[in-house]
Amino acid sequence: MNLYKAHFVHPHTQIPLIVYFNESNGHVTFEKDNEVLQILLELTEGMASNKKFLKNMSLTSNICQTQYPVNTFQEVYEFLETLGIKKADISFQQLYLH
């Protein structure tokens, strides 16, 4: 399995997310970056009381249930650009699973 992972902040909701690209089956999935969220909520005064941020965070709880079909990294970057993420702003790392 060729699996790649990258971190980014969604440009509209400001929620830190993880994007996974499974090159073997041609899908992209997303999930909330709970580790980064926890740090933000603990270290950033005001984040924990920002109602818009908290609402956006609650709306992304099930985002990983959807897989989006893509065949190549070029299609991944094109898909992310439709969300407002520029290719230069995201860096994928390959995950080694055993």
N, C-alpha and C positions, 0 to 999 in steps of 0.2 A: 504494500500500500504506500502510495506517495502522498503524504499528508503535509500540508503547509499551514502555518499559523501566523497571524499578524494582529497587532493591537492598534486601535484608533479611537478617536472620540467622534461620535456621530455629530455632524455639523449642525443639525437642527435641534436635537434634544440635549446635546452636551453630555450624553451618557457614554462612559467608556465601554467599548465593545471589543470582542475578539472575533475575528473572521477566520474561518477554516476553509481551505481549498483542498478537496480530495481529488487529486489529479487522476487517480485510478478509476473512480466512478463518475467524474465530471460534475461535482456539486460544490456549491459554496453554502456554508451555514454561518449563522451568527449566534453569539451569546453575550450576555452581560459579563463584563469583567468585574466580578464580585470582589476580587482582591483589591483592585484599584479603587472601586467604589467605597469599600470599607475604609481605606486610607484617606480618601477624600472627605468622607463624612467625619472622620476622627480629627483630621488635621485642619480642615478648612472651616473656620467659623462662618456661620451663615448658610453653608450648604445643607446642613441637616434641618434648617428651618425654612429653606427656600421651597415654597409650595409647588412652584412650576417644575423645579428639578425633581422633587420627590414624586410628582405625578408622572413625569416622563419616565422615571426609573421604574415605577410600578407597571407602566404600560409595556415595558420591554421584557417582562418576566418570562414570556413564552416565545420569544423571538426565534429560538433555536429549533422550534418544531417545523420550520419550513426550510426545505432545501431548494436552492435555485440552480437550474442546470447551466453549466458552462463547460467548455471543452478544453480551453487553453488559458494560460495566464493572461494573454491579451484580452480574452473575453471577461476574465475576472476584473481586470483593471477598467474595462469599459463599463461593466456593471457597477463597480464602485464609483466611477465618475458620475453615473446617473444619480447617486446618493449625495454627491458633492465631495467625494474623497479623491484627491489628486494622486496620481501614480507616485509622484516624488515624495508624498507625505506618508507613504505606507511601505513597510519592508517585511516581506515574508521570510520565515525561517522554517526549514524542513524539520519535521518531528520524526524521530526514530522510535518506532514501536516494535516491541518484541513480545 
